[in-house]
Amino acid sequence: MQISDLVTRVHYFLPTEMRMQPAKGAIFALKRRLNLLEMKKSVMTLVVMFMVMTLTSASDYASLQLKASRFIDQKEWASAAAMLDLMLEDNPADASVYGRAIVVADIREDSVGALRLVDRAMEFHVPFDSVFSSVKKESFRLGRSDLYERFLLSVTVHQPWLSRAIDGYLTDYYAFRRNGPEMIKYSSRMLKGLPDNVGFLKILAQGYLLTGQTRDAVDTYRHINAVAPDDYETLLYLGNYYFDQSSQNRSVKEYRALAATYLSRAAAIRQTPYVGRKLRELEKKSF
């Protein structure tokens, strides 16, 4: 077929601006338009393929997650570890998966594997507090809070530069467990850098109470009162302490005065029948 015949046949199918061009120009314009259409088709094909791959990957990941949860619930630890490892291959920045994998490794007595997971998480810039939080959540869910404690202690040795942050986690953990000696130990560590931190001071005071060191607890609560004079819990404790002391030592008027002072300040913050009753009893004792 001659070029002139081809031009004639396609002439009527061309847009108006293309009909005004010479034959060669029309053919070139037609080829260019056909090329653009082919390019658009290719781009659309790639987009569709990417979407399919993404959906397939998401589906596979969800399937792995379901299998891992099932293996954990059935205490099939080796299989659970394998599924979690595959999940981390797909998404090496998922803090929740690291937490579950670390707990499973600890249950399997694989302390080296657990620490290797910590290193891997840091390699992929996963925030360590997110990993620790995930370990805590999973170990508590399984009723094995001791795994969380063991993990924190092992990381302190493995990554000494994290010891300050881990001391804070251990302080909160031992406060939750009501472990008096450890509460004193770790809150004291934290207070070396933050001597007036009310939260750590309260844990220290409670640790003293749990270990029978009442005098030290009172001194600590008085320290809290000095830095946080409107702390209701502290005012209530000191008021009750001196109220009890005034009952045991009726001749010491100083105790009644201190009890009245602290309880009155507590009542000014929050009125309760209990505090009101205590204050009325103190008034009767003063006569």
Salt bridges, closest charged atoms under 4 A:
ASP73 OD1 - ARG141 NH1 3.69
ASP85 OD1 - ARG120 NH1 3.58
GLU89 OE2 - ARG120 NH2 3.53
ASP119 OD1 - HIS158 NE2 3.03
GLU138 OE1 - ARG100 NE 3.70
GLU138 OE2 - ARG141 NH2 2.96
ASP146 OD1 - ARG144 NE 2.99
ASP167 OD1 - ARG189 NH1 3.35
ASP196 OD1 - HIS223 NE2 2.98
ASP219 OD1 - ARG215 NH2 3.42
ASP231 OD1 - LYS202 NZ 2.96
GLU233 OE1 - LYS202 NZ 3.40
